[in-house]
Amino acid sequence: MITFVIGGNKSGKSDHAMRLLEAAPGPALFLATGKAKDLSFRRQIAAHRERRDPALPVVEVGWDLPRALLEAKKDYQTVLVDSLDFWLYVCGQECREQELTEALLEALSNCGDRRIILVSCEIGFTPLPASSEARAFLKKLGRLNQAMAALADEAFLVVAGLAMTLKKAEHGRIEAD
């Protein structure tokens, strides 16, 4: 089952995803895509670490998230990926967004009965950025988010710490609210 959690920056989406992970069955793994390149991001990552159970295994992945997901299915029942927006940014640094996005979709379709929780930023509510590079990234992230929402069995939008159900799996079938 794939769960997609989306929300704005500091919306509470990571906290919601962590609660889903804690309630999920079996051994769990946290795949972190963020790499601190400045002091404020280091602080943000440190705050996330402090809130997590120290027994939860954490693997930092770069652009090779698809491989990490396929490896994780060997030993873990539930995997949380936080977050796809930073992962896409890293893929852009490698100039491989299209190839790696296709590999991610393939990996997700081959995760079997595992529960995968994916977190991403919803950036569609922000003003249009002035730079062409930022606009290009927003378009790519919007397409990735749409693909994840379509693939997901359930989806949540988190706003002000409140999770709204966008899509839910119920008795083997999917329903959109």
N, C-alpha and C positions, 0 to 999 in steps of 0.2 A: 504494500500500500504506500502510495506517495502522498505526503502532506505538504502543501505549499503555504508558507506564512509570509505575507508581504505587508509592508507598512513604511511610513516615512522614517527619516532619521530620528532616533530617540523616541520612537512611538511605543516601544515595549515589545516589539516583534521578537527579539531574541529571548526575552524573559518568557514570553508565551511558548515559543518553540522549546525552551528548556523544560517547562512544565509538561509539555507533551512527551518529551523524551523521558522524563522521570516517571511518567505514568505508563510508559510502554513496556511490553514484556521483554524478557531475555537480556543477554548482555548488550550493552550500548557503547557506542563510539561517537566522539565529537570530532568532526573534520573542520578545522579552522582554516579559512582562506586568507585572513587578514595578516599582513606583515607590517609591523610598525616602522614607519619611516620618519616619524617626527614625535616629539614629546607628548603632544596631546593624544595621539593615537596609541602610544605606549601606555598612557594612563587609562585610556578606554579599555584596552585589552587586559590590563592588570585588574581593573574593576570587574570585568567579566570573569576572569580567573578566580577572583575572591568569592564570587557568588556560586561558582560551580562546586560540586562534590569533588574533593581531591582524589577520590577513587575512580572517577570517570576518566577513561583513557582519552587523550587528546592527541590528534595528529595534525600537524600543520602541513597543508598541501599548497602547492603553487598551481600552475596551469594544469597539472596532471590529475585533476579531480576525477575524471572518468576511470582511470586506473585505480585510484585509491578506493572508489566505490566498489569496483569489482573485487578488489582484494578484501575489503571489509566484509563482504557477504560470506566469506569463508568462516569468520569467527563471531560475527555480531548479528543480532536479531534486529536491532534498531540503530540507525545512523542519522545524526544531525549534521547538516552542512550549513555553516554560517560564515559568509554569506555569498550568494551568487553574484551580487554586484561587484564585490571586490575581485572575485574569481574572473569575471569577464574583463575587468580592468587589467588584470595580470595577463590574460590571454591576448589582449590588445598590445601589451608591451612586447609580446612574442610575435605579433602580426599573424595570429592563428585563430582568431575568434570563430570564423565559420567552421573550420575543421574541428576545433575542440568542442564547439557547441553541438555539432553532429555526433561526436564521440560521447558527449555527456548524455544526449538523448538515447543513444544506443545502450549505454551503460545502465541508465535508469530503466529501460525496457527489459533488461536482463537481470534485474535484482530479485526475481522470484517472489517469495513470500516475505521478504524483509520489509521492514517499515523504514522508509526514507523520509526525513523531515528536511525540507529545503527552505531557507530564509533568503529574502531578497528585499531591497529597497524599492518602494514605489516612488518614482520620481516624477510621475506625470502631473502632479499637482503643483510643481514648481514653475516659476517663470522661465520662459525660453532663454537659455544662456546666450551670451553675445558671441562666444567663440564657436567656430565651425567644428573644432575638435570635440568640444563638450556636447554640441548638438548631435554629432555623429554617435558619440557614446550613448546618449540618451535614447536614440533610435534603436541602437543595438540592444540596450538593456530592456527597452520596451518590448521588442520582439522576443527576447529570451524569456521575460516574465510571462508573456502571452503563451509561449510554448509550454512553460512549466505549469501554468494554470490549466491549460488544455489537457496535459498529461496527468495531472494530479487527480487522485481519488477524492481528496478534500482540500479546500483552500480557505484561508482566513485572512482578513484584512484587519490589521491592528492599528487603532487610532487612540491616542491618549491612554494607552494601557488597556484598552478594551478590545477584545477580539470579536469580530463579526464574521459569522460563517457565510462564505460566498458559495461554497460547494461542499456537499457532504456525501459520504458513502453510507448508504442505508440498506441493510439486508441484501448486500451483493449488487445493488444498483446505485448509480450516481444520480443525485438530484441537485439542481442549481436553485438557490433561493432567489 
